[in-house]
Amino acid sequence: MLHQIIDRRLAGKNKSIANRERFLRRVKNYIRRAMSDAVRDRSIKDIQSTQSITIPKKDIAEPSFRYGPGGKRELVHPGNPDYIRGDKIARPNGSGGGSKTASNESEGQDDFVFELSREEFMQYFFDDLELPRLVKTKLLAVPTWKNVRAGFSAEGTPNNIDVVRSLRSALGRRIALGSPLSRQLHEMERQLEVLQLESNAEEIARLEADIVIMKGRITRIPFIDPFDLRYVNRTKQPTPSSKAVMFCLMDVSGSMDEQRKDLSKRFFILLYLFLNRNYEKIEVVFIRHHACAEEVDEEAFFHSTESGGTVVSSALDLMKKIMDERYSPTEWNIYGAQASDGDNWTDDSPKCCKLLSEDILPKVRYFAYIQVALEEQNLWVEYAHLAQSALELAMKKVESAADIYPVFRELFEKQQAAA
């Protein structure tokens, strides 16, 4: 007999969380494909909204056991008014529902479409990603604290009562107070048995009264007393902090047309959403540059229309200055991400390479350079030469919006732990 178990426990708008998670794991490849389409087709402000996922009908069927070819089987088929023994039945032509052309024959099935919630969309969007080489830095002036157990105490809140310890203390108290009285009671009961053999009525009456009093004293020993209560004692302990800062450097010079700026903004929006979703203690420094660089807020970084010439070293100089003033490498995990079309003033590219190799890469955990153009400009050539020896530097090219999500995943893919 075939048994099928269906989890119908209700959770979140009458949906089974366990069943839904199993289903999403099965269609993970389609979800990944939809993530890439979302980055390519959506506007920047709608990039983290809900997403509809389409699964082809051929992949909807559940796995099942069937008889294979060969062997000898005896079957009894129901009769029908259309065919007799020896008739050959043609195969269905496969048209009908789900076909792109109209037909008056056969049946079919539409593709299955379901919608990811915003939370599910963001979860799968950044699945298996992390900041590379993130480490625990030393204790800061204002360290992170965590509560740890530190024995037991006689005072505390009801939530922290340790039941086992309290009952053990109560049992010990009852034994300590009740044992001497119990011994006296047993002795008095033995004396009563002796007196009853001697028929001494006056002494028997007195002893029986004393026994009643002694039993009352034993009964009045409380089962548990406030003195017995024990509470789990917790103390705050400083822990190493894994604080991180990400520097976002974007080229907004005249050579960056609207399409290239849009590609850069899409990449940085993915990075910004990823950081804020996965890390509690993360700071983001936004730097825009053309002929000169300036630190700006989030609004100006993504929406300002300022433009000009191209001096990339101005952004690296400003990043170095901010690191020296606010972010010590001994206390912060420092990261950098730079987006540019690679077009730079020729004499400035060697300066960029020197700044990066001598002042920035020795202090950062990871630095990602994104070129939003295919042609190899002078800045790409300088960086490529440096990347051969600098493990902290990663370089990728992005030509269209469809390339952004795959490149982003390559840059921040979770590293396998060393065996």
C-alpha positions as CSV (number, residue, x, y, z in Angstrom):
1,M,0.0,0.0,0.0
2,L,1.3,3.4,-0.9
3,H,1.4,6.0,1.9
4,Q,1.7,9.7,1.4
5,I,2.3,12.2,4.2
6,I,1.4,15.8,3.7
7,D,2.5,18.5,6.2
8,R,-0.6,20.7,6.7
9,R,0.7,22.7,9.7
10,L,-0.3,26.3,9.2
11,A,2.4,29.0,9.2
12,G,2.3,32.5,7.7
13,K,-1.0,33.0,5.8
14,N,-1.9,29.3,5.9
15,K,1.3,28.2,4.1
16,S,3.5,25.3,5.2
17,I,7.0,26.7,5.6
18,A,8.7,23.3,5.5
19,N,6.9,22.2,2.2
20,R,7.6,25.5,0.6
21,E,11.3,25.4,1.4
22,R,11.6,21.9,0.0
23,F,9.8,23.1,-3.2
24,L,12.1,26.1,-3.5
25,R,15.2,23.9,-3.2
26,R,13.9,21.8,-6.1
27,V,13.5,24.8,-8.4
28,K,16.7,26.6,-7.3
29,N,18.1,26.7,-10.8
30,Y,15.0,28.5,-12.1
31,I,15.2,31.0,-9.2
32,R,18.8,31.8,-10.0
33,R,17.9,32.4,-13.6
34,A,15.1,34.8,-12.5
35,M,17.6,36.6,-10.2
36,S,19.8,37.4,-13.2
37,D,16.7,38.6,-15.3
38,A,15.6,40.8,-12.4
39,V,19.0,42.7,-12.3
40,R,18.9,43.0,-16.1
41,D,15.3,44.1,-16.7
42,R,14.1,46.0,-13.5
43,S,14.6,49.6,-12.7
44,I,17.0,50.3,-9.9
45,K,14.3,51.3,-7.4
46,D,12.4,48.0,-8.1
47,I,15.3,45.7,-7.9
48,Q,14.3,44.1,-4.5
49,S,10.6,43.7,-5.1
50,T,8.8,40.3,-5.4
51,Q,9.5,38.1,-8.4
52,S,7.4,35.6,-10.4
53,I,9.1,32.3,-11.3
54,T,8.0,30.2,-14.3
55,I,8.7,26.5,-14.4
56,P,8.3,24.6,-17.7
57,K,5.5,22.0,-17.6
58,K,8.1,19.2,-18.4
59,D,9.7,19.8,-15.0
60,I,6.5,19.9,-12.9
61,A,5.8,16.1,-12.9
62,E,6.5,14.3,-9.6
63,P,8.9,11.3,-9.7
64,S,7.1,7.9,-9.6
65,F,7.7,4.2,-10.0
66,R,6.6,2.5,-13.3
67,Y,6.9,-0.9,-14.9
68,G,9.9,-1.0,-17.2
69,P,9.9,-2.7,-20.6
70,G,10.2,-6.5,-20.9
71,G,8.8,-9.3,-18.7
72,K,5.5,-11.0,-18.8
73,R,2.4,-9.3,-17.5
74,E,-1.3,-10.2,-17.5
75,L,-3.6,-7.2,-17.5
76,V,-7.4,-6.8,-17.8
77,H,-8.3,-3.6,-19.6
78,P,-11.8,-2.1,-19.4
79,G,-13.8,-2.3,-22.6
80,N,-14.5,0.7,-24.9
81,P,-16.9,1.4,-27.8
82,D,-14.2,2.8,-30.2
83,Y,-11.6,0.0,-30.7
84,I,-11.5,-3.7,-31.2
85,R,-8.7,-6.2,-30.9
86,G,-6.0,-5.6,-33.5
87,D,-6.7,-1.9,-34.0
88,K,-3.6,0.4,-34.0
89,I,-3.9,3.6,-31.9
90,A,-2.0,6.6,-33.2
91,R,0.1,8.6,-30.7
92,P,-1.3,12.0,-29.7
93,N,0.1,14.9,-31.7
94,G,1.0,16.8,-28.5
95,S,-1.0,20.0,-29.4
96,G,-3.6,21.6,-27.2
97,G,-3.2,23.4,-24.0
98,G,0.2,25.0,-23.5
99,S,0.9,25.2,-27.2
100,K,1.7,28.4,-29.0
101,T,-0.7,27.6,-31.9
102,A,-4.5,26.9,-31.8
103,S,-5.7,23.3,-32.0
104,N,-8.9,21.4,-31.6
105,E,-7.3,18.2,-30.5
106,S,-5.6,16.7,-27.4
107,E,-5.0,18.2,-24.0
108,G,-2.1,20.0,-22.4
109,Q,-0.8,21.7,-19.4
110,D,0.3,25.3,-18.8
111,D,3.7,26.2,-17.4
112,F,3.6,26.5,-13.6
113,V,4.1,30.1,-12.3
114,F,4.6,31.1,-8.6
115,E,5.7,34.2,-6.8
116,L,8.6,34.6,-4.4
117,S,8.0,37.0,-1.4
118,R,10.3,39.9,-1.0
119,E,12.1,38.1,1.8
120,E,12.5,34.9,-0.2
121,F,13.7,36.8,-3.2
122,M,16.4,38.6,-1.2
123,Q,17.4,35.3,0.5
124,Y,18.0,33.5,-2.8
125,F,19.4,36.6,-4.4
126,F,22.4,36.6,-2.0
127,D,22.5,32.9,-1.3
128,D,26.1,31.5,-0.6
129,L,27.7,34.9,-0.7
130,E,30.1,36.5,1.8
131,L,32.7,39.1,2.3
132,P,36.1,37.4,1.5
133,R,38.6,37.0,4.3
134,L,36.5,38.5,7.1
135,V,38.2,38.0,10.4
136,K,37.7,38.8,14.1
137,T,39.6,41.9,14.9
138,K,40.9,42.9,18.4
139,L,38.7,44.2,21.2
140,L,37.6,47.7,20.4
141,A,37.2,50.7,22.8
142,V,33.5,49.9,22.8
143,P,33.6,46.1,22.5
144,T,30.7,43.7,21.6
145,W,29.3,42.1,24.7
146,K,27.6,38.7,25.1
147,N,25.9,37.1,28.0
148,V,27.6,33.9,29.3
149,R,26.6,31.6,32.2
150,A,28.6,32.1,35.4
151,G,27.3,29.7,37.9
152,F,24.3,30.2,40.1
153,S,23.1,32.9,42.5
154,A,20.5,33.2,45.3
155,E,18.9,36.3,43.6
156,G,17.6,36.8,40.1
157,T,14.5,37.1,37.9
158,P,11.8,34.4,37.7
159,N,12.9,33.7,34.0
160,N,16.3,32.6,35.2
161,I,15.2,30.1,37.9
162,D,17.0,26.8,37.7
163,V,14.4,24.2,38.7
164,V,16.7,21.3,39.3
165,R,19.1,23.3,41.5
166,S,16.2,24.8,43.5
167,L,14.5,21.4,44.1
168,R,17.9,20.0,45.1
169,S,18.4,22.8,47.6
170,A,14.9,22.3,49.0
171,L,15.5,18.6,49.4
172,G,18.7,19.2,51.3
173,R,17.0,21.7,53.6
174,R,14.1,19.3,54.3
175,I,16.6,16.5,55.1
176,A,18.7,18.8,57.4
177,L,15.7,20.1,59.3
178,G,13.6,17.0,59.3
179,S,16.1,14.2,60.1
180,P,16.6,15.1,63.8
181,L,12.9,15.4,64.3
182,S,12.2,12.1,62.5
183,R,14.8,10.3,64.8
184,Q,13.0,11.8,67.8
185,L,9.7,10.7,66.5
186,H,10.9,7.1,66.0
187,E,12.3,7.1,69.5
188,M,9.0,8.3,71.0
189,E,7.0,5.7,69.0
190,R,9.3,3.0,70.4
191,Q,8.8,4.3,73.9
192,L,5.1,4.3,73.3
193,E,5.1,0.6,72.4
194,V,7.0,-0.2,75.6
195,L,4.5,1.8,77.7
196,Q,1.6,0.1,76.1
197,L,3.0,-3.2,77.3
198,E,3.2,-1.9,80.8
199,S,-0.3,-0.4,80.7
200,N,0.7,3.0,82.1
201,A,-2.2,5.2,81.0
202,E,-0.9,8.5,82.2
203,E,2.5,8.2,80.6
204,I,0.9,6.8,77.4
205,A,-1.4,9.9,77.1
206,R,1.5,12.3,77.6
207,L,3.7,10.5,75.1
208,E,0.9,10.4,72.5
209,A,0.4,14.2,72.9
210,D,4.1,14.7,72.3
211,I,4.1,12.5,69.2
212,V,1.2,14.5,67.7
213,I,3.2,17.7,68.4
214,M,6.3,16.2,66.8
215,K,4.4,15.1,63.7
216,G,3.0,18.6,63.4
217,R,6.5,20.1,63.5
218,I,7.7,17.7,60.7
219,T,4.6,18.5,58.6
220,R,5.2,22.2,58.9
221,I,8.6,22.0,57.2
222,P,7.8,23.7,53.8
223,F,8.4,21.7,50.6
224,I,10.2,24.7,49.1
225,D,11.2,28.0,50.6
226,P,12.4,31.2,49.0
227,F,15.7,30.4,50.6
228,D,16.0,27.4,48.3
229,L,15.6,29.2,45.0
230,R,18.6,29.2,42.8
231,Y,18.9,31.4,39.7
232,V,21.2,31.0,36.6
233,N,23.8,33.7,36.9
234,R,24.8,35.5,33.7
235,T,27.6,37.9,33.2
236,K,28.6,40.1,30.2
237,Q,31.8,39.1,28.5
238,P,33.6,41.2,25.8
239,T,34.0,39.4,22.5
240,P,36.1,40.2,19.4
241,S,34.3,42.4,16.9
242,S,34.0,41.6,13.2
243,K,33.3,45.2,12.1
244,A,33.8,45.9,8.5
245,V,33.7,49.0,6.2
246,M,33.1,48.9,2.4
247,F,34.5,51.7,0.2
248,C,32.4,52.2,-3.0
249,L,34.3,54.2,-5.6
250,M,32.3,55.1,-8.8
251,D,33.5,57.0,-11.9
252,V,31.1,59.7,-13.0
253,S,33.3,61.4,-15.5
254,G,32.2,62.5,-19.0
255,S,33.3,59.2,-20.6
256,M,30.8,57.4,-18.5
257,D,27.6,57.6,-20.5
258,E,24.1,56.9,-19.0
259,Q,24.3,53.2,-19.8
260,R,27.7,52.7,-18.1
261,K,26.6,54.7,-15.1
262,D,23.4,52.6,-14.9
263,L,25.5,49.4,-14.9
264,S,27.8,50.8,-12.1
265,K,24.8,51.8,-10.0
266,R,23.2,48.4,-10.4
267,F,26.4,46.7,-9.2
268,F,26.7,49.0,-6.2
269,I,23.0,48.6,-5.3
270,L,23.5,44.8,-5.2
271,L,26.5,45.3,-3.0
272,Y,24.7,47.8,-0.7
273,L,21.7,45.4,-0.3
274,F,24.0,42.5,0.3
275,L,25.9,44.3,3.0
276,N,22.9,45.6,4.9
277,R,21.1,42.3,4.7
278,N,24.0,40.0,5.9
279,Y,26.0,42.1,8.2
280,E,24.9,44.0,11.3
281,K,28.1,46.0,11.9
282,I,29.0,47.3,8.5
283,E,29.7,50.8,7.3
284,V,29.6,52.0,3.7
285,V,31.7,54.9,2.4
286,F,30.4,56.3,-0.9
287,I,33.0,58.1,-3.1
288,R,32.2,59.7,-6.5
289,H,34.9,61.1,-8.7
290,H,35.6,62.8,-12.0
291,A,38.5,65.2,-12.1
292,C,38.2,65.4,-8.3
293,A,36.7,63.0,-5.7
294,E,34.3,63.6,-2.8
295,E,32.7,61.5,-0.1
296,V,28.9,61.7,-0.5
297,D,25.8,60.2,1.1
298,E,23.7,57.4,-0.4
299,E,21.3,59.7,-2.1
300,A,24.0,61.7,-3.9
301,F,26.0,58.6,-4.8
302,F,23.1,57.0,-6.8
303,H,21.2,60.1,-8.1
304,S,23.6,63.0,-8.5
305,T,24.1,64.2,-12.1
306,E,27.5,65.9,-11.6
307,S,30.2,65.0,-14.2
308,G,33.6,66.2,-15.5
309,G,37.1,65.0,-16.5
310,T,38.7,61.8,-15.3
311,V,41.4,61.5,-12.6
312,V,40.9,58.2,-10.9
313,S,43.7,58.6,-8.4
314,S,41.7,61.3,-6.7
315,A,39.2,58.7,-5.5
316,L,42.0,56.4,-4.3
317,D,43.7,59.3,-2.5
318,L,40.5,60.1,-0.7
319,M,40.0,56.5,0.2
320,K,43.5,56.4,1.7
321,K,42.9,59.6,3.7
322,I,39.6,58.3,5.1
323,M,41.2,54.9,6.1
324,D,44.0,56.7,7.9
325,E,41.6,59.0,9.8
326,R,38.7,56.7,10.7
327,Y,39.4,53.0,10.0
328,S,42.4,51.4,11.5
329,P,43.2,48.0,9.8
330,T,43.8,46.5,13.3
331,E,40.2,47.3,14.3
332,W,38.3,47.1,11.0
333,N,37.9,44.7,8.1
334,I,38.4,47.0,5.1
335,Y,37.0,46.3,1.7
336,G,36.9,48.3,-1.6
337,A,34.8,48.2,-4.8
338,Q,35.6,50.4,-7.7
339,A,33.5,50.8,-10.9
340,S,34.8,52.6,-14.0
341,D,34.9,52.4,-17.8
342,G,38.7,52.3,-17.5
343,D,39.2,55.5,-19.4
344,N,41.7,57.6,-17.4
345,W,44.2,60.4,-17.9
346,T,47.3,58.5,-19.2
347,D,49.8,59.9,-16.7
348,D,47.4,59.2,-13.8
349,S,47.1,55.4,-14.3
350,P,50.6,54.5,-13.0
351,K,49.8,56.7,-9.9
352,C,46.6,54.7,-9.3
353,C,48.6,51.5,-9.5
354,K,51.2,52.8,-7.0
355,L,48.5,54.0,-4.6
356,L,46.7,50.7,-4.8
357,S,49.8,48.5,-4.3
358,E,51.5,50.6,-1.6
359,D,48.8,52.3,0.4
360,I,45.5,50.4,-0.1
361,L,46.0,46.7,-0.8
362,P,48.2,46.1,2.3
363,K,45.4,47.4,4.5
364,V,42.3,45.8,2.9
365,R,40.9,42.3,3.0
366,Y,39.6,42.5,-0.6
367,F,39.4,45.0,-3.4
368,A,37.1,44.4,-6.5
369,Y,37.5,46.4,-9.7
370,I,34.6,46.4,-12.2
371,Q,35.1,47.8,-15.7
372,V,31.8,48.6,-17.4
373,A,33.3,48.3,-20.9
374,L,35.0,45.5,-22.8
375,E,37.9,47.4,-24.4
376,E,41.1,47.3,-22.2
377,Q,41.8,50.9,-21.3
378,N,45.1,52.0,-19.7
379,L,43.7,51.6,-16.1
380,W,42.7,48.0,-16.8
381,V,46.2,47.3,-18.1
382,E,47.8,48.7,-15.0
383,Y,45.5,46.9,-12.6
384,A,45.9,43.6,-14.5
385,H,49.7,43.7,-14.1
386,L,49.2,44.4,-10.3
387,A,46.6,41.6,-9.9
388,Q,49.2,38.9,-11.0
389,S,50.9,39.3,-7.6
390,A,48.2,40.8,-5.4
391,L,45.7,38.2,-4.1
392,E,43.5,41.0,-2.6
393,L,42.7,42.4,-6.0
394,A,39.9,40.9,-8.2
395,M,39.0,42.2,-11.6
396,K,35.9,41.7,-13.8
397,K,34.3,43.2,-16.9
398,V,30.6,44.0,-17.3
399,E,29.2,44.7,-20.8
400,S,25.5,44.5,-20.2
401,A,23.0,44.3,-17.3
402,A,22.7,40.6,-17.8
403,D,26.4,40.3,-16.7
404,I,26.0,42.0,-13.4
405,Y,24.5,39.3,-11.3
406,P,26.9,36.5,-12.4
407,V,29.9,38.8,-11.9
408,F,28.7,39.8,-8.5
409,R,28.3,36.2,-7.4
410,E,31.8,35.4,-8.7
411,L,33.3,38.2,-6.7
412,F,31.6,37.5,-3.4
413,E,31.1,33.7,-3.6
414,K,31.5,32.0,-0.3
415,Q,34.9,30.4,0.1
416,Q,35.2,26.8,1.1
417,A,36.8,26.3,4.5
418,A,40.3,24.8,4.4
419,A,40.5,21.2,5.4
